[in-house]
Amino acid sequence: MTPNPHLEQDPVFHGAVLDHAGLAVLAVHGRGQSPAFMQDLADRIGRPGLGYLMPAAAGGTWYPGGFMQPLEDNQPHLDNALEAIGAHLGRLRAQGFGPERTVLLGFSQGACLLSEYLLRHQDRYAAAILHTGGYLGPQEHGWPEEGGLDAVPVLLASAAEDAWVPLSRIEATAVALSKAGAAVELTTYDDPEHHINDDAVIRMRRLLRALTTKES
């Protein structure tokens, strides 16, 4: 079998040591970034008791084309990326962090990848934070609505006019997640920059504080 290039580099661990963490966070960076971007975000959030696992995309990119291109245009990179997400979640599960003790956190391409993974598998994670991302493919489409994400809190956020991620796809992702049972909060900003602003960090911190308080 051809090795998965996204699994050739070890992930970065950050924050609390997993043996002592209340929750694990799978933090997935965007295109042209590295785990260092997610480390900086974790430090901005500043919430103790969280153990972060931060995978690294081969060459800094999970898949080469835009997220709204036909899925086959991004193969085999997309399948490799989704496989890598599953492998890292399996690593967390082996250390006692099943979905109910794991938060998904992604920005930009990382948020797109996690949106796709979450809607495909619909496991009941502790929460998902998806900033500037939506599910993949050129057309909006339906997803299973069996309620597999029953009450999973999901934060979605983006600039209202982001240069790379249309708000319409983020809104369609919010609808799909809601139909799958998630408790979705979508926030948009009149902020043209492709970044994570301070208000979004505050919202992330608020959710993670609620989760870690419940866990303790």
QUISULRA-V435015 format. One record per residue. N is the residue number from 1. D_LAST is the distance of its C-alpha to the last C-alpha in whole Angstrom. Layout:
n: [N/N]
d_last: [D_LAST/D_LAST]
This chain:
n: [1/2/3/4/5/6/7/8/9/10/11/12/13/14/15/16/17/18/19/20/21/22/23/24/25/26/27/28/29/30/31/32/33/34/35/36/37/38/39/40/41/42/43/44/45/46/47/48/49/50/51/52/53/54/55/56/57/58/59/60/61/62/63/64/65/66/67/68/69/70/71/72/73/74/75/76/77/78/79/80/81/82/83/84/85/86/87/88/89/90/91/92/93/94/95/96/97/98/99/100/101/102/103/104/105/106/107/108/109/110/111/112/113/114/115/116/117/118/119/120/121/122/123/124/125/126/127/128/129/130/131/132/133/134/135/136/137/138/139/140/141/142/143/144/145/146/147/148/149/150/151/152/153/154/155/156/157/158/159/160/161/162/163/164/165/166/167/168/169/170/171/172/173/174/175/176/177/178/179/180/181/182/183/184/185/186/187/188/189/190/191/192/193/194/195/196/197/198/199/200/201/202/203/204/205/206/207/208/209/210/211/212/213/214/215/216]
d_last: [43/43/40/37/37/34/33/35/33/30/27/25/22/20/17/14/16/15/14/12/10/7/10/14/16/20/22/25/28/31/35/36/33/31/27/28/28/25/24/25/23/20/21/22/19/17/13/12/9/12/14/18/20/24/27/30/33/36/38/36/36/35/38/41/42/41/38/40/43/44/41/44/45/42/42/41/39/37/36/36/33/31/32/30/27/27/27/24/22/24/23/19/19/21/18/16/15/17/17/14/12/15/16/19/21/25/27/31/32/29/28/31/30/27/28/30/28/26/29/30/28/25/22/19/17/14/16/19/21/25/27/30/31/32/33/36/40/42/42/40/39/37/34/33/32/30/27/25/23/22/20/18/18/21/22/26/27/31/34/36/39/38/40/39/37/38/36/38/36/33/33/35/31/29/32/31/27/28/30/28/25/23/22/24/24/27/28/31/33/37/36/38/36/35/32/28/29/26/26/24/22/21/20/18/16/16/14/12/11/10/9/6/5/6/4/0]
